[in-house]
Amino acid sequence: MRHLNDNQNEPVGPDPLASLDAEVRRHGARVATKCRVCGRWLVSPKSRAAHEGPTCRTKDGGAA
Ligand SMILES: [Zn+2]
């Protein structure tokens, strides 16, 4: 079986945005994803990966 992405040797880490985040930080910016529950911007690596903020993740419902 052939892998179509074989020529793209990107390392797969726990947070795919970590390297991008490190770069934009040098410009005083942050990488963020939106919470899929409340729509807030998330900047912490854990929340970014989960697309949910800590509060919404705990409640599992997001009734603010
Ligand atoms: Zn949220």
N, CA, C, O and the ligand as a Tripos MOL2 file, in Angstrom:
@<TRIPOS>MOLECULE
protein
  257   255    65     0     0
PROTEIN
NO_CHARGES

@<TRIPOS>ATOM
      1 N           0.8470   -1.1970    0.0000 N.3       1 MET1
      2 CA          0.0000    0.0000    0.0000 C.3       1 MET1
      3 C           0.8860    1.2520    0.0000 C.2       1 MET1
      4 O           1.8410    1.3480    0.7710 O.2       1 MET1
      5 N           0.5630    2.1800   -0.8510 N.am      2 ARG2
      6 CA          1.3870    3.3960   -0.9300 C.3       2 ARG2
      7 C           0.7670    4.5200   -0.1350 C.2       2 ARG2
      8 O          -0.4510    4.6940   -0.0810 O.2       2 ARG2
      9 N           1.6540    5.2730    0.4780 N.am      3 HIS3
     10 CA          1.1930    6.4420    1.2290 C.3       3 HIS3
     11 C           1.3790    7.6860    0.3730 C.2       3 HIS3
     12 O           2.4810    7.9720   -0.0960 O.2       3 HIS3
     13 N           0.3090    8.4100    0.1770 N.am      4 LEU4
     14 CA          0.3660    9.5630   -0.7020 C.3       4 LEU4
     15 C           1.1910   10.6970   -0.0990 C.2       4 LEU4
     16 O           1.7260   11.5390   -0.8200 O.2       4 LEU4
     17 N           1.2860   10.7080    1.2110 N.am      5 ASN5
     18 CA          1.9830   11.8090    1.8760 C.3       5 ASN5
     19 C           3.4170   11.4460    2.2350 C.2       5 ASN5
     20 O           4.0170   12.0570    3.1190 O.2       5 ASN5
     21 N           3.9660   10.4450    1.5440 N.am      6 ASP6
     22 CA          5.2890    9.9870    1.9120 C.3       6 ASP6
     23 C           6.3530   11.0550    1.7840 C.2       6 ASP6
     24 O           7.3240   11.0730    2.5400 O.2       6 ASP6
     25 N           6.1670   11.9410    0.8270 N.am      7 ASN7
     26 CA          7.2010   12.9550    0.6300 C.3       7 ASN7
     27 C           7.0790   14.1070    1.6150 C.2       7 ASN7
     28 O           7.9250   15.0010    1.6440 O.2       7 ASN7
     29 N           6.0310   14.0840    2.4170 N.am      8 GLN8
     30 CA          5.9140   15.1200    3.4460 C.3       8 GLN8
     31 C           6.2920   14.5010    4.7850 C.2       8 GLN8
     32 O           5.5090   13.7950    5.4190 O.2       8 GLN8
     33 N           7.5130   14.7910    5.1830 N.am      9 ASN9
     34 CA          8.0160   14.1480    6.3910 C.3       9 ASN9
     35 C           7.7930   15.0120    7.6250 C.2       9 ASN9
     36 O           8.7430   15.3290    8.3400 O.2       9 ASN9
     37 N           6.5730   15.3840    7.8720 N.am     10 GLU10
     38 CA          6.3160   16.2240    9.0340 C.3      10 GLU10
     39 C           6.2140   15.3670   10.2860 C.2      10 GLU10
     40 O           5.5000   14.3650   10.3190 O.2      10 GLU10
     41 N           6.9410   15.7840   11.3120 N.am     11 PRO11
     42 CA          6.8540   15.0470   12.5790 C.3      11 PRO11
     43 C           5.4830   15.2270   13.2210 C.2      11 PRO11
     44 O           4.9380   16.3300   13.2550 O.2      11 PRO11
     45 N           4.9460   14.1430   13.7200 N.am     12 VAL12
     46 CA          3.6410   14.2190   14.3670 C.3      12 VAL12
     47 C           3.8310   14.2120   15.8750 C.2      12 VAL12
     48 O           4.2410   13.2070   16.4580 O.2      12 VAL12
     49 N           3.5330   15.3320   16.4930 N.am     13 GLY13
     50 CA          3.6960   15.4390   17.9370 C.3      13 GLY13
     51 C           2.3480   15.4870   18.6150 C.2      13 GLY13
     52 O           1.3070   15.4080   17.9630 O.2      13 GLY13
     53 N           2.3720   15.6150   19.9190 N.am     14 PRO14
     54 CA          1.1230   15.6780   20.6850 C.3      14 PRO14
     55 C           0.3160   16.9290   20.3320 C.2      14 PRO14
     56 O          -0.9130   16.8840   20.2750 O.2      14 PRO14
     57 N           1.0010   18.0240   20.1000 N.am     15 ASP15
     58 CA          0.3210   19.2520   19.7000 C.3      15 ASP15
     59 C           0.8570   19.7000   18.3520 C.2      15 ASP15
     60 O           1.9590   20.2430   18.2820 O.2      15 ASP15
     61 N           0.1040   19.4860   17.2810 N.am     16 PRO16
     62 CA          0.5820   19.8270   15.9420 C.3      16 PRO16
     63 C           0.8210   21.3200   15.7720 C.2      16 PRO16
     64 O           1.5000   21.7380   14.8340 O.2      16 PRO16
     65 N           0.2740   22.1130   16.6630 N.am     17 LEU17
     66 CA          0.4240   23.5550   16.5360 C.3      17 LEU17
     67 C           1.5870   24.0890   17.3490 C.2      17 LEU17
     68 O           1.8530   25.2910   17.3320 O.2      17 LEU17
     69 N           2.2940   23.2000   18.0710 N.am     18 ALA18
     70 CA          3.3300   23.6570   18.9910 C.3      18 ALA18
     71 C           4.4330   24.4050   18.2600 C.2      18 ALA18
     72 O           4.8520   25.4750   18.7030 O.2      18 ALA18
     73 N           4.9060   23.8610   17.1500 N.am     19 SER19
     74 CA          6.0000   24.5200   16.4430 C.3      19 SER19
     75 C           5.5200   25.8340   15.8310 C.2      19 SER19
     76 O           6.2490   26.8260   15.8120 O.2      19 SER19
     77 N           4.3000   25.8240   15.3390 N.am     20 LEU20
     78 CA          3.7230   27.0500   14.7830 C.3      20 LEU20
     79 C           3.5710   28.0900   15.8800 C.2      20 LEU20
     80 O           3.8370   29.2740   15.6720 O.2      20 LEU20
     81 N           3.1460   27.6400   17.0340 N.am     21 ASP21
     82 CA          2.9670   28.5430   18.1580 C.3      21 ASP21
     83 C           4.2900   29.1710   18.5460 C.2      21 ASP21
     84 O           4.3670   30.3690   18.8210 O.2      21 ASP21
     85 N           5.3350   28.3490   18.5670 N.am     22 ALA22
     86 CA          6.6480   28.8520   18.9510 C.3      22 ALA22
     87 C           7.1000   29.9370   17.9870 C.2      22 ALA22
     88 O           7.7500   30.9040   18.3860 O.2      22 ALA22
     89 N           6.7540   29.7730   16.7270 N.am     23 GLU23
     90 CA          7.1950   30.7510   15.7380 C.3      23 GLU23
     91 C           6.4280   32.0700   15.8690 C.2      23 GLU23
     92 O           7.0260   33.1460   15.8580 O.2      23 GLU23
     93 N           5.1240   31.9780   15.9900 N.am     24 VAL24
     94 CA          4.3420   33.2210   16.0490 C.3      24 VAL24
     95 C           4.5860   33.9510   17.3580 C.2      24 VAL24
     96 O           4.4170   35.1690   17.4300 O.2      24 VAL24
     97 N           4.9800   33.2240   18.3880 N.am     25 ARG25
     98 CA          5.2770   33.8820   19.6630 C.3      25 ARG25
     99 C           6.4210   34.8610   19.5190 C.2      25 ARG25
    100 O           6.4770   35.8710   20.2210 O.2      25 ARG25
    101 N           7.3200   34.5680   18.6230 N.am     26 ARG26
    102 CA          8.4430   35.4860   18.4260 C.3      26 ARG26
    103 C           7.9480   36.8100   17.8720 C.2      26 ARG26
    104 O           8.6310   37.8290   17.9740 O.2      26 ARG26
    105 N           6.7660   36.7930   17.2890 N.am     27 HIS27
    106 CA          6.1690   38.0180   16.7660 C.3      27 HIS27
    107 C           5.1320   38.5690   17.7180 C.2      27 HIS27
    108 O           4.3820   39.4810   17.3700 O.2      27 HIS27
    109 N           5.0860   38.0200   18.9100 N.am     28 GLY28
    110 CA          4.1380   38.5080   19.9000 C.3      28 GLY28
    111 C           2.7250   38.0390   19.6490 C.2      28 GLY28
    112 O           1.7800   38.6530   20.1430 O.2      28 GLY28
    113 N           2.5510   36.9690   18.8960 N.am     29 ALA29
    114 CA          1.2200   36.4520   18.5940 C.3      29 ALA29
    115 C           1.0340   35.0820   19.2330 C.2      29 ALA29
    116 O           1.9890   34.4800   19.7240 O.2      29 ALA29
    117 N          -0.1640   34.6130   19.2220 N.am     30 ARG30
    118 CA         -0.4450   33.2860   19.7610 C.3      30 ARG30
    119 C          -1.2980   32.5170   18.7660 C.2      30 ARG30
    120 O          -2.0740   33.1000   18.0090 O.2      30 ARG30
    121 N          -1.1430   31.2060   18.7790 N.am     31 VAL31
    122 CA         -2.0010   30.3510   17.9720 C.3      31 VAL31
    123 C          -3.1910   29.9440   18.8320 C.2      31 VAL31
    124 O          -3.0220   29.5460   19.9850 O.2      31 VAL31
    125 N          -4.3730   30.0410   18.2830 N.am     32 ALA32
    126 CA         -5.5590   29.7100   19.0610 C.3      32 ALA32
    127 C          -6.5530   28.9320   18.2140 C.2      32 ALA32
    128 O          -6.6240   29.1000   16.9970 O.2      32 ALA32
    129 N          -7.3120   28.0860   18.8760 N.am     33 THR33
    130 CA         -8.4460   27.4560   18.2170 C.3      33 THR33
    131 C          -9.6980   27.8380   18.9920 C.2      33 THR33
    132 O          -9.6250   28.2370   20.1540 O.2      33 THR33
    133 N         -10.8220   27.7130   18.3490 N.am     34 LYS34
    134 CA        -12.0610   28.1080   19.0040 C.3      34 LYS34
    135 C         -12.6680   26.9330   19.7510 C.2      34 LYS34
    136 O         -12.6740   25.8020   19.2660 O.2      34 LYS34
    137 N         -13.1790   27.2260   20.9440 N.am     35 CYS35
    138 CA        -13.9070   26.2190   21.6880 C.3      35 CYS35
    139 C         -15.1850   25.8860   20.9240 C.2      35 CYS35
    140 O         -15.9590   26.7720   20.5600 O.2      35 CYS35
    141 N         -15.3890   24.5880   20.6910 N.am     36 ARG36
    142 CA        -16.5560   24.2120   19.8880 C.3      36 ARG36
    143 C         -17.8400   24.2910   20.7130 C.2      36 ARG36
    144 O         -18.9390   24.1620   20.1740 O.2      36 ARG36
    145 N         -17.6970   24.5040   22.0290 N.am     37 VAL37
    146 CA        -18.8780   24.6090   22.8750 C.3      37 VAL37
    147 C         -19.3090   26.0640   23.0240 C.2      37 VAL37
    148 O         -20.4580   26.4090   22.7450 O.2      37 VAL37
    149 N         -18.3850   26.9160   23.4650 N.am     38 CYS38
    150 CA        -18.7660   28.2920   23.7650 C.3      38 CYS38
    151 C         -18.1790   29.2830   22.7670 C.2      38 CYS38
    152 O         -18.5450   30.4590   22.7750 O.2      38 CYS38
    153 N         -17.2770   28.8240   21.9130 N.am     39 GLY39
    154 CA        -16.7700   29.7020   20.8660 C.3      39 GLY39
    155 C         -15.6370   30.6010   21.3090 C.2      39 GLY39
    156 O         -15.2020   31.4630   20.5450 O.2      39 GLY39
    157 N         -15.1470   30.4190   22.5300 N.am     40 ARG40
    158 CA        -14.0340   31.2420   22.9840 C.3      40 ARG40
    159 C         -12.7440   30.7840   22.3330 C.2      40 ARG40
    160 O         -12.6180   29.6390   21.8980 O.2      40 ARG40
    161 N         -11.7770   31.7100   22.2710 N.am     41 TRP41
    162 CA        -10.4750   31.3620   21.7140 C.3      41 TRP41
    163 C          -9.6360   30.6620   22.7740 C.2      41 TRP41
    164 O          -9.5460   31.1160   23.9140 O.2      41 TRP41
    165 N          -9.0250   29.5500   22.3810 N.am     42 LEU42
    166 CA         -8.2150   28.7760   23.3100 C.3      42 LEU42
    167 C          -6.7570   28.8680   22.8950 C.2      42 LEU42
    168 O          -6.4220   28.6770   21.7260 O.2      42 LEU42
    169 N          -5.8930   29.1630   23.8600 N.am     43 VAL43
    170 CA         -4.4700   29.3040   23.5450 C.3      43 VAL43
    171 C          -3.6140   28.2730   24.2600 C.2      43 VAL43
    172 O          -2.4450   28.1070   23.9110 O.2      43 VAL43
    173 N          -4.1520   27.5840   25.2350 N.am     44 SER44
    174 CA         -3.3380   26.5680   25.9080 C.3      44 SER44
    175 C          -3.2900   25.3080   25.0460 C.2      44 SER44
    176 O          -4.2990   24.9210   24.4560 O.2      44 SER44
    177 N          -2.1150   24.6620   24.9710 N.am     45 PRO45
    178 CA         -1.9360   23.5150   24.0800 C.3      45 PRO45
    179 C          -2.9920   22.4370   24.2780 C.2      45 PRO45
    180 O          -3.5080   21.8850   23.3060 O.2      45 PRO45
    181 N          -3.3130   22.1360   25.5220 N.am     46 LYS46
    182 CA         -4.3000   21.0940   25.7960 C.3      46 LYS46
    183 C          -5.6620   21.4630   25.2320 C.2      46 LYS46
    184 O          -6.3070   20.6650   24.5520 O.2      46 LYS46
    185 N          -6.0860   22.6770   25.5250 N.am     47 SER47
    186 CA         -7.3980   23.1180   25.0720 C.3      47 SER47
    187 C          -7.4420   23.2140   23.5550 C.2      47 SER47
    188 O          -8.4490   22.8840   22.9290 O.2      47 SER47
    189 N          -6.3440   23.6690   22.9780 N.am     48 ARG48
    190 CA         -6.2890   23.7750   21.5240 C.3      48 ARG48
    191 C          -6.4790   22.4240   20.8750 C.2      48 ARG48
    192 O          -7.2370   22.2830   19.9150 O.2      48 ARG48
    193 N          -5.7900   21.4350   21.4010 N.am     49 ALA49
    194 CA         -5.8620   20.0950   20.8170 C.3      49 ALA49
    195 C          -7.2610   19.5190   20.9530 C.2      49 ALA49
    196 O          -7.7290   18.7940   20.0750 O.2      49 ALA49
    197 N          -7.9310   19.8440   22.0610 N.am     50 ALA50
    198 CA         -9.2530   19.2740   22.3130 C.3      50 ALA50
    199 C         -10.3530   20.1180   21.6880 C.2      50 ALA50
    200 O         -11.4970   19.6740   21.5830 O.2      50 ALA50
    201 N         -10.0120   21.3320   21.2720 N.am     51 HIS51
    202 CA        -11.0070   22.2720   20.7460 C.3      51 HIS51
    203 C         -12.0970   22.5550   21.7770 C.2      51 HIS51
    204 O         -13.2290   22.8970   21.4350 O.2      51 HIS51
    205 N         -11.7300   22.4050   23.0300 N.am     52 GLU52
    206 CA        -12.6610   22.7100   24.1070 C.3      52 GLU52
    207 C         -11.8950   23.3300   25.2510 C.2      52 GLU52
    208 O         -10.7980   22.8780   25.5760 O.2      52 GLU52
    209 N         -12.4450   24.3460   25.8610 N.am     53 GLY53
    210 CA        -11.8120   24.9380   27.0240 C.3      53 GLY53
    211 C         -11.9740   24.0350   28.2260 C.2      53 GLY53
    212 O         -12.8070   23.1290   28.2270 O.2      53 GLY53
    213 N         -11.1570   24.2900   29.2720 N.am     54 PRO54
    214 CA        -11.1860   23.4390   30.4680 C.3      54 PRO54
    215 C         -12.5700   23.4030   31.1050 C.2      54 PRO54
    216 O         -13.0090   22.3590   31.5870 O.2      54 PRO54
    217 N         -13.2440   24.5220   31.1080 N.am     55 THR55
    218 CA        -14.5730   24.5610   31.7300 C.3      55 THR55
    219 C         -15.5770   23.7200   30.9530 C.2      55 THR55
    220 O         -16.3180   22.9260   31.5330 O.2      55 THR55
    221 N         -15.5930   23.8980   29.6530 N.am     56 CYS56
    222 CA        -16.5440   23.1680   28.8220 C.3      56 CYS56
    223 C         -16.2370   21.6830   28.8230 C.2      56 CYS56
    224 O         -17.1460   20.8580   28.7340 O.2      56 CYS56
    225 N         -14.9520   21.3340   28.9240 N.am     57 ARG57
    226 CA        -14.5710   19.9340   28.9160 C.3      57 ARG57
    227 C         -15.0710   19.2440   30.1900 C.2      57 ARG57
    228 O         -15.4980   18.0890   30.1560 O.2      57 ARG57
    229 N         -15.0110   19.9680   31.3090 N.am     58 THR58
    230 CA        -15.4280   19.3680   32.5710 C.3      58 THR58
    231 C         -16.9370   19.1810   32.6090 C.2      58 THR58
    232 O         -17.4330   18.1240   33.0000 O.2      58 THR58
    233 N         -17.6590   20.2120   32.2000 N.am     59 LYS59
    234 CA        -19.1100   20.1420   32.2520 C.3      59 LYS59
    235 C         -19.6720   19.1810   31.2120 C.2      59 LYS59
    236 O         -20.7280   18.5780   31.4050 O.2      59 LYS59
    237 N         -18.9420   19.0520   30.1060 N.am     60 ASP60
    238 CA        -19.3820   18.1830   29.0230 C.3      60 ASP60
    239 C         -20.7130   18.6240   28.4470 C.2      60 ASP60
    240 O         -21.3690   17.8710   27.7260 O.2      60 ASP60
    241 N         -21.1000   19.8210   28.7600 N.am     61 GLY61
    242 CA        -22.3570   20.3160   28.2130 C.3      61 GLY61
    243 C         -22.2070   21.7610   27.7800 C.2      61 GLY61
    244 O         -22.6990   22.1750   26.7300 O.2      61 GLY61
    245 N         -21.5170   22.5120   28.6160 N.am     62 GLY62
    246 CA        -21.2270   23.8780   28.2510 C.3      62 GLY62
    247 C         -22.3280   24.8500   28.5670 C.2      62 GLY62
    248 O         -22.3250   25.9700   28.0560 O.2      62 GLY62
    249 N         -23.2880   24.4490   29.4110 N.am     63 ALA63
    250 CA        -24.3060   25.4010   29.8180 C.3      63 ALA63
    251 C         -23.6630   26.4100   30.7520 C.2      63 ALA63
    252 O         -23.4980   26.1550   31.9450 O.2      63 ALA63
    253 N         -23.3100   27.5320   30.2100 N.am     64 ALA64
    254 CA        -22.5610   28.5180   30.9690 C.3      64 ALA64
    255 C         -23.3710   29.0230   32.1410 C.2      64 ALA64
    256 O         -22.8960   29.8670   32.9000 O.2      64 ALA64
    257 ZN        -15.8440   26.6690   25.8910 Zn       65 ZN65
@<TRIPOS>BOND
     1     1     2 1
     2     2     3 1
     3     3     4 2
     4     3     5 am
     5     5     6 1
     6     6     7 1
     7     7     8 2
     8     7     9 am
     9     9    10 1
    10    10    11 1
    11    11    12 2
    12    11    13 am
    13    13    14 1
    14    14    15 1
    15    15    16 2
    16    15    17 am
    17    17    18 1
    18    18    19 1
    19    19    20 2
    20    19    21 am
    21    21    22 1
    22    22    23 1
    23    23    24 2
    24    23    25 am
    25    25    26 1
    26    26    27 1
    27    27    28 2
    28    27    29 am
    29    29    30 1
    30    30    31 1
    31    31    32 2
    32    31    33 am
    33    33    34 1
    34    34    35 1
    35    35    36 2
    36    35    37 am
    37    37    38 1
    38    38    39 1
    39    39    40 2
    40    39    41 am
    41    41    42 1
    42    42    43 1
    43    43    44 2
    44    43    45 am
    45    45    46 1
    46    46    47 1
    47    47    48 2
    48    47    49 am
    49    49    50 1
    50    50    51 1
    51    51    52 2
    52    51    53 am
    53    53    54 1
    54    54    55 1
    55    55    56 2
    56    55    57 am
    57    57    58 1
    58    58    59 1
    59    59    60 2
    60    59    61 am
    61    61    62 1
    62    62    63 1
    63    63    64 2
    64    63    65 am
    65    65    66 1
    66    66    67 1
    67    67    68 2
    68    67    69 am
    69    69    70 1
    70    70    71 1
    71    71    72 2
    72    71    73 am
    73    73    74 1
    74    74    75 1
    75    75    76 2
    76    75    77 am
    77    77    78 1
    78    78    79 1
    79    79    80 2
    80    79    81 am
    81    81    82 1
    82    82    83 1
    83    83    84 2
    84    83    85 am
    85    85    86 1
    86    86    87 1
    87    87    88 2
    88    87    89 am
    89    89    90 1
    90    90    91 1
    91    91    92 2
    92    91    93 am
    93    93    94 1
    94    94    95 1
    95    95    96 2
    96    95    97 am
    97    97    98 1
    98    98    99 1
    99    99   100 2
   100    99   101 am
   101   101   102 1
   102   102   103 1
   103   103   104 2
   104   103   105 am
   105   105   106 1
   106   106   107 1
   107   107   108 2
   108   107   109 am
   109   109   110 1
   110   110   111 1
   111   111   112 2
   112   111   113 am
   113   113   114 1
   114   114   115 1
   115   115   116 2
   116   115   117 am
   117   117   118 1
   118   118   119 1
   119   119   120 2
   120   119   121 am
   121   121   122 1
   122   122   123 1
   123   123   124 2
   124   123   125 am
   125   125   126 1
   126   126   127 1
   127   127   128 2
   128   127   129 am
   129   129   130 1
   130   130   131 1
   131   131   132 2
   132   131   133 am
   133   133   134 1
   134   134   135 1
   135   135   136 2
   136   135   137 am
   137   137   138 1
   138   138   139 1
   139   139   140 2
   140   139   141 am
   141   141   142 1
   142   142   143 1
   143   143   144 2
   144   143   145 am
   145   145   146 1
   146   146   147 1
   147   147   148 2
   148   147   149 am
   149   149   150 1
   150   150   151 1
   151   151   152 2
   152   151   153 am
   153   153   154 1
   154   154   155 1
   155   155   156 2
   156   155   157 am
   157   157   158 1
   158   158   159 1
   159   159   160 2
   160   159   161 am
   161   161   162 1
   162   162   163 1
   163   163   164 2
   164   163   165 am
   165   165   166 1
   166   166   167 1
   167   167   168 2
   168   167   169 am
   169   169   170 1
   170   170   171 1
   171   171   172 2
   172   171   173 am
   173   173   174 1
   174   174   175 1
   175   175   176 2
   176   175   177 am
   177   177   178 1
   178   178   179 1
   179   179   180 2
   180   179   181 am
   181   181   182 1
   182   182   183 1
   183   183   184 2
   184   183   185 am
   185   185   186 1
   186   186   187 1
   187   187   188 2
   188   187   189 am
   189   189   190 1
   190   190   191 1
   191   191   192 2
   192   191   193 am
   193   193   194 1
   194   194   195 1
   195   195   196 2
   196   195   197 am
   197   197   198 1
   198   198   199 1
   199   199   200 2
   200   199   201 am
   201   201   202 1
   202   202   203 1
   203   203   204 2
   204   203   205 am
   205   205   206 1
   206   206   207 1
   207   207   208 2
   208   207   209 am
   209   209   210 1
   210   210   211 1
   211   211   212 2
   212   211   213 am
   213   213   214 1
   214   214   215 1
   215   215   216 2
   216   215   217 am
   217   217   218 1
   218   218   219 1
   219   219   220 2
   220   219   221 am
   221   221   222 1
   222   222   223 1
   223   223   224 2
   224   223   225 am
   225   225   226 1
   226   226   227 1
   227   227   228 2
   228   227   229 am
   229   229   230 1
   230   230   231 1
   231   231   232 2
   232   231   233 am
   233   233   234 1
   234   234   235 1
   235   235   236 2
   236   235   237 am
   237   237   238 1
   238   238   239 1
   239   239   240 2
   240   239   241 am
   241   241   242 1
   242   242   243 1
   243   243   244 2
   244   243   245 am
   245   245   246 1
   246   246   247 1
   247   247   248 2
   248   247   249 am
   249   249   250 1
   250   250   251 1
   251   251   252 2
   252   251   253 am
   253   253   254 1
   254   254   255 1
   255   255   256 2
@<TRIPOS>SUBSTRUCTURE
     1 MET1         2 RESIDUE 1 A MET
     2 ARG2         6 RESIDUE 1 A ARG
     3 HIS3        10 RESIDUE 1 A HIS
     4 LEU4        14 RESIDUE 1 A LEU
     5 ASN5        18 RESIDUE 1 A ASN
     6 ASP6        22 RESIDUE 1 A ASP
     7 ASN7        26 RESIDUE 1 A ASN
     8 GLN8        30 RESIDUE 1 A GLN
     9 ASN9        34 RESIDUE 1 A ASN
    10 GLU10       38 RESIDUE 1 A GLU
    11 PRO11       42 RESIDUE 1 A PRO
    12 VAL12       46 RESIDUE 1 A VAL
    13 GLY13       50 RESIDUE 1 A GLY
    14 PRO14       54 RESIDUE 1 A PRO
    15 ASP15       58 RESIDUE 1 A ASP
    16 PRO16       62 RESIDUE 1 A PRO
    17 LEU17       66 RESIDUE 1 A LEU
    18 ALA18       70 RESIDUE 1 A ALA
    19 SER19       74 RESIDUE 1 A SER
    20 LEU20       78 RESIDUE 1 A LEU
    21 ASP21       82 RESIDUE 1 A ASP
    22 ALA22       86 RESIDUE 1 A ALA
    23 GLU23       90 RESIDUE 1 A GLU
    24 VAL24       94 RESIDUE 1 A VAL
    25 ARG25       98 RESIDUE 1 A ARG
    26 ARG26      102 RESIDUE 1 A ARG
    27 HIS27      106 RESIDUE 1 A HIS
    28 GLY28      110 RESIDUE 1 A GLY
    29 ALA29      114 RESIDUE 1 A ALA
    30 ARG30      118 RESIDUE 1 A ARG
    31 VAL31      122 RESIDUE 1 A VAL
    32 ALA32      126 RESIDUE 1 A ALA
    33 THR33      130 RESIDUE 1 A THR
    34 LYS34      134 RESIDUE 1 A LYS
    35 CYS35      138 RESIDUE 1 A CYS
    36 ARG36      142 RESIDUE 1 A ARG
    37 VAL37      146 RESIDUE 1 A VAL
    38 CYS38      150 RESIDUE 1 A CYS
    39 GLY39      154 RESIDUE 1 A GLY
    40 ARG40      158 RESIDUE 1 A ARG
    41 TRP41      162 RESIDUE 1 A TRP
    42 LEU42      166 RESIDUE 1 A LEU
    43 VAL43      170 RESIDUE 1 A VAL
    44 SER44      174 RESIDUE 1 A SER
    45 PRO45      178 RESIDUE 1 A PRO
    46 LYS46      182 RESIDUE 1 A LYS
    47 SER47      186 RESIDUE 1 A SER
    48 ARG48      190 RESIDUE 1 A ARG
    49 ALA49      194 RESIDUE 1 A ALA
    50 ALA50      198 RESIDUE 1 A ALA
    51 HIS51      202 RESIDUE 1 A HIS
    52 GLU52      206 RESIDUE 1 A GLU
    53 GLY53      210 RESIDUE 1 A GLY
    54 PRO54      214 RESIDUE 1 A PRO
    55 THR55      218 RESIDUE 1 A THR
    56 CYS56      222 RESIDUE 1 A CYS
    57 ARG57      226 RESIDUE 1 A ARG
    58 THR58      230 RESIDUE 1 A THR
    59 LYS59      234 RESIDUE 1 A LYS
    60 ASP60      238 RESIDUE 1 A ASP
    61 GLY61      242 RESIDUE 1 A GLY
    62 GLY62      246 RESIDUE 1 A GLY
    63 ALA63      250 RESIDUE 1 A ALA
    64 ALA64      254 RESIDUE 1 A ALA
    65 ZN65       257 GROUP 0 **** ****
